């Protein structure tokens, strides 16, 4: 599986935007932090798996957000 430069740029952009949106970590609950982190990781994974496909990126972010929320619930 060859990852194109567009997919790499998209993945870095998703991570950067997620980090910028989390500038107020202190006021977030552990579930919210988990959901944001999971969505970022899921979006990057979805983009990598589908070679930058929009549906794969959005789907990965959605699934990652749900998984991160459930993991954060246990902390």
C-alpha positions in Angstrom: 0.0 0.0 0.0 1.6 3.2 -1.1 0.6 6.4 0.7 0.5 9.5 -1.6 1.8 12.8 -0.5 -1.8 14.2 -0.4 -2.7 11.6 2.2 0.4 12.5 4.3 -0.5 16.1 4.2 -4.1 15.4 5.1 -3.0 13.2 8.0 -0.7 15.9 9.3 -3.4 18.5 8.9 -5.9 16.4 10.9 -3.5 15.9 13.7 -2.5 19.6 13.8 -6.1 20.8 13.8 -7.0 18.3 16.5 -4.1 19.6 18.6 -5.0 23.2 18.0 -8.6 22.5 19.0 -7.4 21.0 22.3 -5.7 24.1 23.6 -8.0 24.0 26.6 -7.3 20.4 27.7 -7.7 21.4 31.4 -11.4 22.1 31.2 -12.2 18.9 29.3 -13.4 15.6 30.9 -11.5 12.4 30.3 -14.3 11.2 28.0 -14.0 14.4 25.9 -10.2 14.1 25.7 -10.5 10.4 24.7 -13.0 11.3 22.0 -10.9 14.0 20.5 -7.8 11.9 20.5 -9.6 8.9 19.1 -11.1 10.9 16.3 -7.7 12.3 15.4 -6.0 8.9 15.4 -9.0 7.3 13.6 -9.0 9.9 10.9 -5.3 9.4 10.2 -5.7 5.7 10.2 -8.8 5.9 7.9 -6.9 8.1 5.5 -3.9 5.8 5.5 -6.0 2.7 4.9 -8.1 4.2 2.1 -5.2 6.1 0.4 -6.7 9.5 1.4 -10.3 8.7 0.7 -12.7 11.1 2.2 -15.2 8.4 3.3 -12.4 6.4 4.9 -11.1 9.5 6.7 -14.4 10.6 8.0 -15.5 7.0 8.9 -12.2 6.5 10.7 -12.6 9.7 12.7 -16.2 8.8 13.7 -15.3 5.3 14.8 -12.1 6.5 16.6 -14.2 9.2 18.4 -16.7 6.6 19.7 -13.9 4.2 20.8 -12.0 7.1 22.5 -15.1 8.2 24.3 -15.7 4.7 25.6 -12.1 4.3 26.7 -12.2 7.8 28.4 -15.3 6.7 30.3 -13.3 4.1 32.2 -10.7 6.6 33.5 
